[in-house]
């Protein structure tokens, strides 16, 4: 079932009191502190449009305050895109008035793009929670690759999104992944190598020889399970670059099992049994799952954590590798 949203405008009335210590400040400076979820340029625009009144009077952005005045704001939030709501099932791990936490299956694209206008997580979110049409990117704060499974947080309000994006930028999210890599690792470690667009293959990312030409990327990993010719690892992200874990693991020569972009040609162990061989030949996604997410709740300030077990395909792969590793 599909439903197309017409252009919607949500109006909200808010009232604030100018702090006593704001004496002599410009009203647009005060507004940025009182209503941090909106940009200064948008607040200035609202002042000019008469949507922000000081003691009931129209003002200019440069108007000085003395402290103690009343600010009345008419907030208008417009629909952010021309996306369609689609009835796609969601695995909801948590929901309240501020946020949603979703366990995304492998194969689901997070955000519509050219060639993927429908059937994405965003389309599913709009069906589940129609008011998300008024939040940029329908509240999506961070993404995981199409073929990666696991936990994602979605903000249900503009204020929550601003708060969560700020946390993400300050690296305050706790994000832990589970991965299965090719090769037998000897120990854990940290990879601190800048990542940028691949100079030749533009669909790929790569570790940059010159760090200044990429973005800082830091990945911590530790061994979870050892198998013959393979290793299960727990990975913690300090930064969140596109394809970061996949690029970093391939860089240290332990590419992810099933990674169609960074692992190169599939090399089957010469002594592997038929069951494992068939499974590996048909495992067409990177063996990567976002298993743990921790963050500060945007309203209560409370630290919250969620966990989601790896999906059936990764569990099955580990079981087969365990069997294969038996002497």
Backbone bond lengths (Angstrom), bond angles and torsions (degrees), N, CA, C in turn:
res aa  C-N    CA-C-N  psi(-1)  N-CA   C-N-CA  omega(-1)  CA-C   N-CA-C  phi
1 X - - - 1.473 - - 1.524 109.82 -
2 X 1.310 116.66 127.95 1.461 122.33 178.73 1.522 109.89 -114.42
3 X 1.323 116.77 146.63 1.466 119.24 171.68 1.510 107.79 -142.16
4 X 1.321 116.76 130.23 1.461 121.43 -178.62 1.517 109.02 -94.36
5 X 1.333 115.74 134.70 1.462 120.44 178.73 1.510 110.25 -85.20
6 X 1.318 118.12 131.50 1.452 121.38 167.73 1.514 107.40 -77.22
7 X 1.334 115.50 163.56 1.468 119.72 -179.89 1.526 109.27 -59.22
8 X 1.323 116.04 120.92 1.460 120.29 -176.95 1.525 109.17 -114.31
9 X 1.332 115.54 143.48 1.465 119.99 172.55 1.521 107.48 -126.07
10 X 1.315 114.54 125.53 1.460 120.74 179.52 1.523 107.78 -102.50
11 X 1.337 116.91 128.57 1.462 120.57 179.93 1.517 109.59 -112.73
12 X 1.319 114.69 138.71 1.465 120.32 -179.79 1.531 108.28 -139.37
13 X 1.324 116.31 134.01 1.472 121.05 177.88 1.530 108.84 -98.25
14 X 1.328 115.93 130.75 1.476 119.51 176.40 1.525 109.17 -131.72
15 X 1.323 114.07 151.91 1.472 119.02 176.97 1.531 108.99 -132.12
16 X 1.316 115.26 134.68 1.466 121.26 179.24 1.523 109.13 -130.28
17 X 1.325 115.31 156.90 1.469 119.85 172.31 1.526 107.95 -108.09
18 X 1.318 115.36 132.76 1.473 119.93 178.82 1.527 108.07 -67.55
19 X 1.342 118.92 126.66 1.471 120.72 -179.43 1.529 111.67 -60.02
20 X 1.318 115.45 147.05 1.477 120.56 -178.35 1.523 111.65 -60.82
21 X 1.360 117.01 -31.67 1.471 119.38 -176.30 1.542 112.31 -84.13
22 X 1.338 116.57 8.55 1.471 119.71 179.37 1.524 111.48 -90.00
23 X 1.330 118.25 8.99 1.478 122.63 -177.07 1.532 110.63 -50.05
24 X 1.345 115.52 127.53 1.466 120.92 175.82 1.518 114.66 87.28
25 X 1.339 117.69 -6.56 1.468 119.96 -179.76 1.527 111.00 -80.11
26 X 1.327 116.30 153.48 1.462 120.83 172.61 1.522 108.84 -70.92
27 X 1.323 115.69 148.13 1.457 119.82 -176.42 1.538 111.45 -64.42
28 X 1.357 117.88 -33.41 1.471 118.37 179.62 1.532 111.38 -68.46
29 X 1.348 117.27 -30.81 1.472 120.49 176.14 1.537 110.56 -67.94
30 X 1.322 115.75 -40.23 1.475 120.77 178.76 1.524 109.83 -64.79
31 X 1.329 116.46 -42.35 1.468 121.33 -178.17 1.530 111.75 -61.78
32 X 1.347 116.72 -39.60 1.470 120.61 179.55 1.532 110.32 -60.12
33 X 1.328 116.79 -36.10 1.473 120.37 179.27 1.525 111.84 -77.40
34 X 1.336 116.71 -36.87 1.473 119.93 -177.48 1.533 112.31 -78.00
35 X 1.333 116.37 -33.87 1.476 120.83 -175.92 1.532 109.18 -127.20
36 X 1.346 117.87 68.36 1.470 120.72 -171.44 1.530 114.84 -68.77
37 X 1.353 116.92 -12.90 1.474 117.53 -178.84 1.526 113.49 -75.58
38 X 1.365 116.88 -8.06 1.460 120.08 177.72 1.528 109.44 -115.18
39 X 1.330 115.80 147.88 1.460 120.51 -179.03 1.531 109.80 -72.62
40 X 1.342 115.53 158.41 1.468 119.86 179.12 1.527 110.19 -61.79
41 X 1.342 117.04 -39.20 1.476 118.96 -177.85 1.528 111.07 -64.09
42 X 1.346 116.46 -37.73 1.467 118.46 178.50 1.529 110.70 -68.14
43 X 1.327 117.11 -41.22 1.468 120.74 179.24 1.529 110.90 -64.02
44 X 1.336 116.44 -40.21 1.471 120.15 177.63 1.534 110.72 -63.10
45 X 1.341 114.60 -38.84 1.473 119.81 178.35 1.530 110.14 -62.34
46 X 1.326 116.76 -43.24 1.466 120.93 179.83 1.534 111.25 -64.79
47 X 1.332 116.52 -37.35 1.474 120.24 176.66 1.527 109.17 -59.92
48 X 1.354 116.21 -47.38 1.469 121.38 -178.96 1.526 111.98 -64.42
49 X 1.341 116.35 -30.90 1.469 120.67 -179.63 1.536 112.36 -83.78
50 X 1.340 116.68 -1.16 1.468 120.44 178.90 1.526 113.31 78.21
51 X 1.331 116.59 17.10 1.475 119.52 178.87 1.526 112.20 -86.18
52 X 1.327 116.58 -9.20 1.464 120.73 177.45 1.531 107.88 -122.01
53 X 1.317 115.69 120.71 1.469 121.46 -178.07 1.526 109.65 -114.87
54 X 1.331 115.29 142.10 1.461 121.87 175.60 1.520 107.59 -109.58
55 X 1.330 116.64 114.83 1.476 121.71 -173.70 1.530 110.79 51.09
56 X 1.347 115.61 40.12 1.460 120.91 176.35 1.513 115.10 79.98
57 X 1.351 117.36 2.16 1.477 120.74 -175.75 1.527 111.29 -110.73
58 X 1.339 116.33 146.61 1.469 120.76 171.36 1.530 109.08 -65.93
59 X 1.310 116.22 147.61 1.467 121.50 -176.29 1.524 109.56 -139.54
60 X 1.322 116.30 178.00 1.462 122.75 172.46 1.536 107.53 -115.10
61 X 1.354 117.53 158.07 1.472 118.88 179.81 1.524 113.14 -55.92
62 X 1.372 117.06 -30.31 1.471 120.44 -176.85 1.532 112.72 -84.56
63 X 1.340 117.33 -5.18 1.472 120.02 -178.73 1.531 109.66 -54.91
64 X 1.327 115.96 132.21 1.470 121.10 179.85 1.532 109.97 -87.49
65 X 1.325 115.82 145.55 1.477 120.64 178.22 1.525 109.29 -107.30
66 X 1.339 114.97 160.30 1.479 118.96 177.72 1.531 110.63 -110.17
67 X 1.342 116.98 -16.10 1.470 120.41 -177.30 1.518 110.37 105.35
68 X 1.328 116.68 136.37 1.460 121.42 178.21 1.521 114.64 91.95
69 X 1.357 118.40 -9.61 1.466 120.02 179.50 1.534 110.75 -69.95
70 X 1.338 114.34 165.42 1.467 120.99 176.74 1.520 109.55 -102.74
71 X 1.337 116.17 131.85 1.461 121.83 175.35 1.522 108.70 -109.41
72 X 1.318 117.14 121.36 1.472 121.67 174.57 1.526 108.27 -105.34
73 X 1.324 115.59 125.44 1.469 120.28 -176.58 1.525 109.92 -121.89
74 X 1.321 115.98 129.30 1.465 121.46 171.09 1.520 106.81 -101.26
75 X 1.336 115.76 105.39 1.461 121.28 -177.72 1.524 109.09 -89.55
76 X 1.319 115.57 128.54 1.465 120.62 176.20 1.516 108.78 -118.58
77 X 1.335 116.09 122.20 1.449 121.05 176.94 1.521 108.91 -114.42
78 X 1.328 114.59 120.52 1.463 119.76 -179.01 1.513 110.79 -92.23
79 X 1.315 114.23 153.58 1.467 120.41 172.29 1.526 108.71 -53.03
80 X 1.343 116.25 137.42 1.462 120.58 -171.09 1.526 114.85 -94.13
81 X 1.316 119.16 -10.84 1.459 119.29 -177.91 1.515 111.18 -163.70
82 X 1.313 115.47 173.33 1.469 120.97 -179.74 1.530 109.96 -102.59
83 X 1.315 116.73 38.05 1.460 120.26 -176.39 1.523 111.12 -81.28
84 X 1.313 115.11 161.57 1.457 121.29 178.25 1.519 110.31 -106.21
85 X 1.337 114.69 143.27 1.468 120.22 172.01 1.524 108.11 -81.96
86 X 1.333 116.00 136.01 1.462 120.36 179.12 1.521 109.80 -133.39
87 X 1.321 114.69 139.88 1.465 121.03 -178.29 1.532 109.66 -79.24
88 X 1.340 115.14 79.56 1.467 122.44 178.72 1.528 106.63 -111.74
89 X 1.332 118.40 127.93 1.479 119.68 -177.48 1.525 111.75 -60.26
90 X 1.334 115.65 141.79 1.463 122.08 176.85 1.524 109.64 -120.10
91 X 1.327 116.11 139.14 1.468 120.96 173.85 1.529 106.78 -92.12
92 X 1.346 114.99 91.96 1.471 120.44 -177.40 1.520 110.49 -82.82
93 X 1.321 115.27 123.64 1.460 120.77 179.18 1.527 110.40 -93.59
94 X 1.347 115.37 -31.50 1.476 120.44 -176.77 1.528 108.22 -159.90
95 X 1.335 115.66 145.75 1.461 119.91 174.28 1.518 110.02 -154.26
96 X 1.337 115.98 136.24 1.460 121.58 169.04 1.531 107.40 -143.52
97 X 1.321 118.23 -165.11 1.471 120.27 -175.27 1.530 113.01 -71.36
98 X 1.342 117.74 -15.63 1.463 121.13 -176.30 1.519 114.09 -104.35
99 X 1.336 116.42 -34.33 1.460 117.65 -173.09 1.518 113.76 -150.28
100 X 1.327 113.47 164.16 1.467 124.05 175.86 1.516 107.23 -126.04
101 X 1.324 117.31 141.23 1.464 120.77 170.01 1.520 106.81 -119.42
102 X 1.327 115.95 126.95 1.462 122.31 -173.99 1.514 110.38 -121.02
103 X 1.328 116.09 139.83 1.460 121.92 172.04 1.529 106.10 -95.63
104 X 1.329 116.30 100.78 1.470 121.60 -174.00 1.527 110.78 -79.83
105 X 1.329 117.64 131.71 1.468 118.47 175.56 1.527 111.38 -76.76
106 X 1.316 117.09 154.84 1.463 120.70 172.78 1.524 108.23 -62.51
107 X 1.327 116.75 143.70 1.463 120.99 178.20 1.515 113.95 98.09
108 X 1.336 117.72 -11.52 1.459 121.00 -179.83 1.527 109.63 -96.76
109 X 1.349 116.03 120.86 1.468 121.29 176.19 1.526 107.94 -72.83
110 X 1.336 117.51 141.01 1.467 120.49 -177.12 1.520 111.89 -77.25
111 X 1.349 117.28 -45.97 1.466 120.77 -170.19 1.527 110.53 -130.59
112 X 1.348 118.58 137.65 1.469 119.48 178.58 1.523 111.82 -58.76
113 X 1.343 115.30 144.47 1.465 121.51 176.14 1.521 106.82 -150.92
114 X 1.320 116.64 179.64 1.464 119.42 178.23 1.527 108.27 -58.62
115 X 1.312 116.35 127.34 1.459 120.46 -178.77 1.516 113.50 89.26
116 X 1.324 116.57 -12.53 1.475 121.72 178.77 1.521 109.82 -136.53
117 X 1.317 117.68 60.19 1.462 120.66 -177.18 1.520 111.80 -76.39
118 X 1.336 116.18 -26.84 1.467 120.77 -174.87 1.528 110.66 -127.76
119 X 1.318 114.25 170.25 1.459 119.61 175.84 1.515 113.97 72.60
120 X 1.349 117.41 22.09 1.465 120.47 -178.77 1.528 110.68 -102.29
121 X 1.333 114.70 170.54 1.465 120.44 176.07 1.526 110.09 -59.05
122 X 1.338 117.14 -39.93 1.468 120.13 -179.88 1.531 111.07 -59.53
123 X 1.338 117.58 -43.55 1.468 120.42 178.09 1.530 110.84 -60.93
124 X 1.327 116.28 -40.18 1.465 121.20 178.96 1.525 111.30 -66.08
125 X 1.336 116.35 -39.93 1.466 120.91 -179.91 1.533 111.34 -62.88
126 X 1.330 116.93 -40.56 1.468 120.54 -179.17 1.527 111.59 -64.83
127 X 1.324 117.51 -31.57 1.464 120.69 177.27 1.532 109.77 -72.41
128 X 1.330 116.03 -42.80 1.468 120.99 -178.43 1.522 111.67 -69.86
129 X 1.338 116.36 -35.82 1.470 121.04 -171.75 1.537 108.59 -143.86
130 X 1.364 117.62 80.08 1.473 121.57 -171.73 1.524 115.45 -55.00
131 X 1.362 117.84 -28.30 1.475 118.23 -177.36 1.531 112.51 -67.94
132 X 1.334 117.68 -10.53 1.463 120.48 178.43 1.531 112.12 -65.49
133 X 1.336 117.99 -14.50 1.463 121.23 177.44 1.526 110.37 -61.81
134 X 1.346 117.78 -21.08 1.468 122.08 -178.45 1.528 113.12 -93.17
135 X 1.328 117.00 0.81 1.470 120.79 179.60 1.538 107.53 -110.29
136 X 1.346 118.20 134.87 1.469 119.39 179.57 1.530 111.91 -52.11
137 X 1.347 116.16 137.49 1.470 123.84 -178.89 1.529 111.75 54.41
138 X 1.344 116.01 27.32 1.471 122.55 -179.75 1.529 111.45 53.02
139 X 1.336 115.70 33.66 1.464 120.80 174.44 1.512 114.90 84.79
140 X 1.336 117.59 -0.60 1.475 119.84 -178.94 1.528 108.59 -69.95
141 X 1.332 115.76 123.75 1.462 121.76 -174.11 1.532 110.84 -98.11
142 X 1.319 116.54 -39.30 1.473 121.74 179.25 1.521 107.68 -144.26
143 X 1.318 116.54 160.54 1.458 120.35 -176.10 1.524 110.50 -120.00
144 X 1.330 115.25 157.94 1.459 119.96 164.41 1.527 106.65 -126.90
145 X 1.326 115.74 151.97 1.468 120.50 -174.61 1.521 111.47 -57.72
146 X 1.333 114.72 156.07 1.463 121.55 179.80 1.533 111.69 -50.02
147 X 1.332 117.40 -48.26 1.465 120.45 -174.62 1.532 113.75 -91.30
148 X 1.334 117.16 9.66 1.471 121.16 172.44 1.521 107.60 -98.94
149 X 1.334 116.70 138.24 1.464 120.63 177.81 1.529 108.78 -100.74
150 X 1.348 115.84 166.83 1.456 118.97 170.57 1.511 117.32 125.89
151 X 1.321 114.74 -166.12 1.462 123.11 -166.06 1.535 114.08 -81.98
152 X 1.324 113.31 135.60 1.466 123.07 178.33 1.517 108.39 -137.08
153 X 1.341 117.99 140.84 1.466 120.35 174.86 1.523 109.08 -103.97
154 X 1.334 115.76 142.52 1.463 122.83 178.60 1.527 107.89 -127.72
155 X 1.332 116.98 130.69 1.471 121.30 178.82 1.523 109.32 -86.03
156 X 1.327 117.43 136.20 1.466 120.81 -178.96 1.531 112.78 -93.72
157 X 1.331 116.72 -12.26 1.468 120.44 178.26 1.523 109.26 -133.41
158 X 1.316 115.84 161.44 1.459 120.75 178.24 1.528 110.82 -62.94
159 X 1.316 116.65 -40.50 1.474 120.53 179.85 1.526 110.56 -61.98
160 X 1.334 116.08 -43.60 1.475 120.43 179.79 1.524 110.11 -65.01
161 X 1.339 116.47 -39.44 1.464 119.23 -179.37 1.522 110.93 -64.94
162 X 1.329 116.79 -44.08 1.470 120.96 178.97 1.528 110.16 -58.57
163 X 1.338 115.95 -44.78 1.465 121.71 -179.22 1.527 111.15 -62.79
164 X 1.338 116.54 -44.95 1.465 120.85 -177.02 1.532 111.43 -70.44
165 X 1.342 116.76 -38.56 1.465 119.94 177.56 1.528 109.88 -63.14
166 X 1.339 116.66 -40.31 1.473 120.56 176.95 1.526 111.14 -61.09
167 X 1.342 116.49 -42.14 1.473 120.17 177.41 1.520 110.90 -60.72
168 X 1.327 114.82 -44.26 1.463 120.53 -178.29 1.526 110.22 -61.84
169 X 1.342 115.88 -43.26 1.464 120.25 -179.97 1.532 111.68 -65.93
170 X 1.334 116.06 -31.27 1.472 120.04 178.51 1.526 111.94 -86.11
171 X 1.342 116.15 4.34 1.474 122.93 -179.84 1.522 111.94 61.19
172 X 1.323 115.84 35.44 1.465 120.48 -177.60 1.530 112.54 -90.07
173 X 1.341 117.99 -12.24 1.468 120.16 175.50 1.525 108.89 -69.13
174 X 1.333 116.36 145.90 1.459 121.43 170.82 1.528 106.27 -105.70
175 X 1.330 116.64 111.99 1.468 120.67 -177.17 1.519 109.72 -124.70
176 X 1.324 114.74 120.42 1.459 119.88 -177.81 1.530 109.18 -123.89
177 X 1.315 115.68 133.48 1.461 122.10 -178.30 1.526 110.36 -117.62
178 X 1.313 114.88 158.06 1.458 121.80 172.27 1.522 106.36 -116.61
179 X 1.332 116.63 133.91 1.466 120.29 -179.20 1.521 110.09 -140.41
180 X 1.325 115.35 154.84 1.472 121.14 172.59 1.512 106.42 -119.10
181 X 1.348 115.73 124.20 1.464 120.19 -174.65 1.527 110.93 -115.94
182 X 1.314 114.61 157.46 1.465 121.47 173.65 1.525 108.76 -77.09
183 X 1.332 117.52 134.46 1.458 121.54 177.32 1.516 112.58 103.54
184 X 1.305 115.05 156.27 1.474 121.34 179.92 1.522 109.21 -98.29
185 X 1.304 116.57 107.45 1.467 121.33 179.11 1.535 109.89 -75.11
186 X 1.317 115.30 149.23 1.471 119.27 178.23 1.526 111.77 -96.51
187 X 1.336 117.04 -20.31 1.465 119.86 179.51 1.516 110.62 -175.57
188 X 1.323 114.85 173.17 1.464 120.12 179.53 1.517 111.21 -80.86
189 X 1.333 115.70 -177.57 1.460 119.34 179.62 1.510 112.26 176.09
190 X 1.320 116.21 -171.13 1.466 123.54 178.95 1.531 108.49 -129.17
191 X 1.312 116.15 135.01 1.468 121.47 175.17 1.522 106.95 -110.62
192 X 1.316 116.00 119.82 1.465 121.58 179.13 1.530 107.45 -122.20
193 X 1.327 115.47 83.20 1.465 121.60 -176.59 1.521 109.20 -136.18
194 X 1.326 116.38 127.51 1.472 121.25 -178.96 1.524 110.91 -63.16
195 X 1.332 115.37 142.82 1.465 121.83 -178.93 1.527 109.48 -119.25
196 X 1.328 114.69 139.73 1.470 120.58 176.52 1.510 109.77 -147.92
197 X 1.319 116.13 -178.33 1.467 121.75 178.52 1.527 109.61 -66.06
198 X 1.336 117.37 136.03 1.457 122.00 179.30 1.534 108.71 -59.72
199 X 1.355 117.92 132.32 1.468 119.78 -174.13 1.529 114.13 -63.84
200 X 1.346 117.63 -25.78 1.472 120.32 -177.46 1.525 111.27 -111.36
201 X 1.338 116.53 -53.39 1.472 120.83 -179.46 1.527 108.74 -90.99
202 X 1.338 116.75 96.04 1.457 121.53 -169.03 1.526 113.96 -68.34
203 X 1.348 117.65 -16.07 1.473 118.61 178.53 1.528 110.79 -80.26
204 X 1.339 116.10 -10.97 1.462 120.01 -177.35 1.529 111.22 -104.33
205 X 1.326 114.89 158.04 1.460 121.44 169.40 1.528 107.03 -104.26
206 X 1.334 117.23 163.69 1.463 120.22 -178.72 1.521 110.28 -154.34
207 X 1.339 115.57 157.05 1.463 120.68 171.05 1.520 107.01 -71.71
208 X 1.322 116.61 131.72 1.466 122.40 -176.04 1.533 111.42 -88.31
209 X 1.337 115.81 131.07 1.478 119.54 175.83 1.529 109.85 -62.34
210 X 1.342 114.93 -41.59 1.464 119.82 175.28 1.530 107.67 -99.16
211 X 1.340 118.16 108.12 1.472 121.27 -175.91 1.527 113.74 -54.56
212 X 1.357 116.85 -28.90 1.466 120.23 -177.94 1.528 112.52 -68.92
213 X 1.330 116.83 -17.62 1.464 119.04 -178.69 1.533 111.87 -91.57
214 X 1.337 117.00 2.31 1.466 120.92 176.71 1.511 111.14 -129.01
215 X 1.333 115.72 -171.73 1.462 120.99 177.65 1.522 109.03 -108.54
216 X 1.327 115.70 143.25 1.468 120.69 179.88 1.531 110.15 -54.40
217 X 1.325 116.03 134.76 1.466 120.73 -179.92 1.528 108.92 -142.49
218 X 1.336 115.86 123.41 1.469 120.80 -177.56 1.524 109.70 -127.59
219 X 1.328 115.72 123.74 1.469 123.12 -178.30 1.524 109.15 -125.94
220 X 1.319 117.58 128.13 1.467 122.59 174.91 1.525 108.15 -106.66
221 X 1.317 117.80 137.26 1.464 119.59 178.97 1.526 110.68 -139.13
222 X 1.330 114.75 149.63 1.471 119.97 174.98 1.527 108.79 -142.39
223 X 1.319 115.21 153.97 1.465 120.79 -176.96 1.525 110.26 -74.53
224 X 1.318 115.63 133.24 1.467 121.42 177.02 1.527 111.03 -106.36
225 X 1.346 116.36 -45.97 1.470 122.69 178.97 1.512 109.04 -143.17
226 X 1.336 115.96 140.01 1.462 120.34 176.34 1.522 109.61 -105.52
227 X 1.316 116.88 134.73 1.462 122.83 175.45 1.525 108.03 -129.35
228 X 1.318 116.22 169.58 1.456 119.44 172.14 1.524 108.51 -68.87
229 X 1.337 116.19 123.43 1.461 123.94 175.78 1.540 114.64 68.29
230 X 1.323 117.18 -0.19 1.476 121.12 -179.13 1.526 109.29 -141.08
231 X 1.350 115.80 160.86 1.471 121.44 176.78 1.525 109.24 -142.35
232 X 1.338 115.37 136.67 1.477 119.87 170.69 1.524 106.77 -95.09
233 X 1.333 116.79 130.39 1.462 120.50 -177.02 1.530 110.91 -126.40
234 X 1.334 114.39 154.00 1.461 121.66 169.94 1.526 106.24 -103.60
235 X 1.323 116.14 129.75 1.463 120.79 -175.47 1.523 109.72 -121.16
236 X 1.333 115.56 133.49 1.472 120.51 176.12 1.528 108.10 -115.33
237 X 1.326 115.23 132.22 1.464 120.52 179.56 1.513 110.63 -96.47
238 X 1.332 115.62 130.66 1.461 119.65 171.72 1.524 109.42 -96.17
239 X 1.339 115.77 -32.14 1.466 121.96 175.03 1.526 107.06 -120.51
240 X 1.322 117.30 169.22 1.462 119.53 -177.24 1.517 112.40 -129.50
241 X 1.316 117.17 67.52 1.464 121.09 -179.81 1.528 110.62 -84.52
242 X 1.329 115.98 156.30 1.465 121.34 177.44 1.526 109.86 -57.13
243 X 1.345 116.43 127.62 1.478 123.75 177.35 1.539 112.73 59.81
244 X 1.335 117.77 23.32 1.472 120.40 -170.20 1.529 114.03 -53.45
245 X 1.337 117.53 -52.73 1.469 120.24 -176.61 1.529 109.67 -63.68
246 X 1.317 116.71 -42.67 1.466 121.21 -177.75 1.533 111.02 -63.11
247 X 1.329 116.62 -43.42 1.472 121.65 -179.36 1.529 110.70 -68.57
248 X 1.336 116.81 -46.09 1.461 120.27 -177.64 1.528 112.06 -65.61
249 X 1.336 117.32 -41.52 1.465 119.65 -179.48 1.532 111.50 -67.23
250 X 1.341 116.09 -38.12 1.466 119.46 176.72 1.534 110.15 -66.58
251 X 1.330 116.54 -35.57 1.468 121.64 -179.16 1.532 111.68 -62.74
252 X 1.361 116.63 -38.66 1.480 119.06 179.21 1.534 111.33 -90.05
253 X 1.342 115.37 13.42 1.469 123.84 174.63 1.527 113.89 68.51
254 X 1.320 115.44 31.70 1.472 120.90 170.07 1.534 107.72 -128.13
255 X 1.355 117.23 65.47 1.469 119.07 -176.35 1.519 112.23 -64.69
256 X 1.321 115.92 154.85 1.464 120.92 -179.20 1.529 111.00 -68.82
257 X 1.318 115.05 139.39 1.461 120.76 174.22 1.532 108.24 -58.91
258 X 1.324 116.63 133.80 1.459 121.57 175.57 1.510 115.80 81.95
259 X 1.351 117.74 -1.59 1.463 119.50 -178.06 1.526 109.72 -72.19
260 X 1.336 115.93 110.15 1.462 121.91 -174.63 1.535 111.99 -73.81
261 X 1.331 116.94 -16.96 1.475 120.23 -174.61 1.526 111.93 -102.36
262 X 1.335 117.83 -42.65 1.465 120.63 -170.21 1.530 115.19 -109.29
263 X 1.326 118.75 -9.82 1.471 119.60 -174.84 1.523 113.45 -89.55
264 X 1.336 117.53 -9.58 1.457 119.36 -178.10 1.528 110.94 74.25
265 X 1.312 116.61 -163.88 1.464 121.49 -177.64 1.523 110.54 -65.72
266 X 1.331 116.39 139.64 1.472 121.10 -179.99 1.525 109.60 -65.67
267 X 1.325 115.88 123.30 1.466 121.24 176.93 1.525 108.29 -112.07
268 X 1.319 115.89 110.92 1.465 120.13 179.81 1.522 109.34 -85.58
269 X 1.339 117.33 139.67 1.473 119.21 175.94 1.536 109.52 -58.92
270 X 1.324 117.66 136.15 1.469 119.55 -175.76 1.534 113.20 -62.30
271 X 1.325 116.44 -26.71 1.475 119.74 -176.31 1.531 112.69 -103.32
272 X 1.354 118.18 16.97 1.477 117.69 -175.41 1.530 110.80 -80.39
273 X 1.335 115.03 146.82 1.468 120.51 -177.89 1.532 110.56 -74.95
274 X 1.312 115.84 167.26 1.464 121.85 -175.43 1.527 112.62 -61.55
275 X 1.349 115.89 -38.57 1.471 119.56 -178.19 1.525 110.66 -62.80
276 X 1.342 116.31 -47.26 1.459 120.87 179.76 1.538 110.16 -66.65
277 X 1.322 116.11 -42.02 1.467 120.91 179.55 1.533 110.81 -57.74
278 X 1.329 116.39 -48.55 1.473 121.13 179.82 1.525 110.59 -61.78
279 X 1.341 116.02 -42.74 1.466 120.48 -178.60 1.531 110.87 -63.16
280 X 1.335 116.80 -45.97 1.463 120.74 -179.03 1.531 111.60 -65.00
281 X 1.330 116.84 -37.49 1.473 120.63 178.56 1.527 111.71 -64.56
282 X 1.334 116.16 -29.99 1.468 121.17 -177.69 1.531 113.72 -98.66
283 X 1.336 117.01 -2.43 1.472 120.86 -179.46 1.526 107.35 -86.10
284 X 1.323 116.76 93.81 1.468 122.05 -168.63 1.528 113.67 -100.89
285 X 1.320 117.84 17.37 1.468 118.77 177.24 1.522 108.59 -129.49
286 X 1.337 117.06 160.04 1.453 118.65 176.58 1.536 109.58 -67.99
287 X 1.321 116.77 136.54 1.467 121.78 -178.71 1.529 108.63 -78.59
288 X 1.327 114.97 77.45 1.466 121.32 -174.42 1.520 109.72 -141.92
289 X 1.344 115.67 130.16 1.464 121.48 -176.73 1.524 109.73 -139.39
290 X 1.343 116.30 126.97 1.472 121.71 177.03 1.531 107.67 -80.18
291 X 1.326 116.91 96.20 1.471 119.79 -167.99 1.528 114.43 -92.77
292 X 1.319 117.67 -19.63 1.470 118.90 -176.42 1.526 109.73 -140.47
293 X 1.339 115.33 139.16 1.468 121.15 178.42 1.522 108.51 -139.44
294 X 1.324 116.44 129.24 1.461 121.49 177.15 1.516 109.66 -131.43
295 X 1.346 116.24 139.84 1.468 120.11 179.80 1.525 109.82 -160.66
296 X 1.328 114.12 167.02 1.464 120.52 176.92 1.530 108.35 -89.04
297 X 1.335 116.21 127.97 1.467 119.22 -178.79 1.531 109.70 -62.15
298 X 1.352 117.66 130.98 1.471 119.88 -174.00 1.516 115.04 -63.28
299 X 1.333 118.75 -22.45 1.468 119.97 179.12 1.519 112.43 -101.97
300 X 1.340 116.74 -51.73 1.471 119.49 -173.86 1.526 112.41 -81.23
301 X 1.339 116.76 -21.70 1.466 119.79 -176.28 1.519 112.80 78.75
302 X 1.335 116.92 0.34 1.467 121.72 -178.37 1.531 109.68 -75.25
303 X 1.346 116.80 143.00 1.459 121.06 176.85 1.532 108.40 -80.97
304 X 1.328 115.91 126.44 1.468 121.52 -179.07 1.522 109.61 -122.50
305 X 1.340 115.43 145.30 1.468 120.45 177.93 1.512 110.53 -135.38
306 X 1.332 115.38 144.74 1.465 120.93 176.68 1.521 108.62 -132.94
307 X 1.328 115.40 151.84 1.461 120.79 175.57 1.516 109.73 -133.56
308 X 1.325 116.32 146.39 1.466 121.61 176.77 1.518 107.71 -137.56
309 X 1.314 116.29 124.79 1.461 121.29 178.85 1.523 110.78 -61.75
310 X 1.315 116.23 150.25 1.464 120.75 176.85 1.528 109.51 -59.98
311 X 1.344 117.63 146.23 1.461 120.13 -178.12 1.532 112.80 -68.66
312 X 1.321 113.42 172.87 1.470 122.10 -173.43 1.524 112.88 -54.86
313 X 1.343 118.07 -41.19 1.473 119.03 -176.05 1.529 111.97 -63.45
314 X 1.349 116.68 -39.21 1.467 119.04 179.41 1.525 111.38 -74.12
315 X 1.330 116.80 -34.86 1.474 120.34 176.81 1.538 109.78 -62.63
316 X 1.332 114.38 -42.88 1.469 120.20 -179.07 1.525 110.56 -65.64
317 X 1.326 116.27 -41.45 1.463 120.81 178.49 1.526 110.44 -59.95
318 X 1.334 116.42 -44.50 1.469 119.73 179.56 1.525 111.51 -63.45
319 X 1.326 116.23 -39.73 1.477 120.32 179.03 1.526 110.54 -62.90
320 X 1.324 117.20 -42.64 1.473 121.02 179.37 1.532 111.20 -67.37
321 X 1.340 116.61 -37.76 1.465 119.90 178.13 1.529 111.40 -68.10
322 X 1.340 115.43 -33.05 1.475 120.62 177.24 1.535 109.48 -64.16
323 X 1.347 115.16 -46.21 1.467 120.04 178.41 1.518 111.29 -61.04
324 X 1.331 115.15 -44.79 1.458 121.70 -178.77 1.543 111.01 -63.18
325 X 1.323 116.70 -29.55 1.466 121.16 -176.34 1.529 113.33 -83.76
326 X 1.338 116.23 -8.58 1.478 118.80 179.27 1.525 109.24 -66.78
327 X 1.343 116.56 137.93 1.477 118.99 -179.71 1.533 111.42 -66.39
